[in-house]
Amino acid sequence: MPVEPWQPTKSRYAVDAEGRIGRIVDRYEGSIYLRPPGGGREWTAEPETLRQPTADEMAKVRVFTTPVPAVES
């Protein structure tokens, strides 16, 4: 079964031309809207400037998106 090439689609993570990692939250009028892992302000990027994150970049994403249990004192 052939593997389809990576596409910047909603809910996937992508890396922009500046090296910022974000989750794709929307696509509007030729721009892609991304939000940083763990939340924050959205930014836009052109679809052709985005690429698939590497395994190391996805490991960084997991650091920001993995819940940490509360410690009771």
C-alpha angles and dihedrals in degrees: 000000000000118000114236116232118257114270128190098246132158117289094016123114119243138178119228129214090271092054096253116146119219144159113247107242103169147352120219133167095343096314129106119220116215133186123201119250110272092023136285140130119337123236134188132238136177111256093233091058094057126094138183114271118249121239090260091052091050089052087058090050090054090055090059097040103041112099116234117213117242117254115224116213 
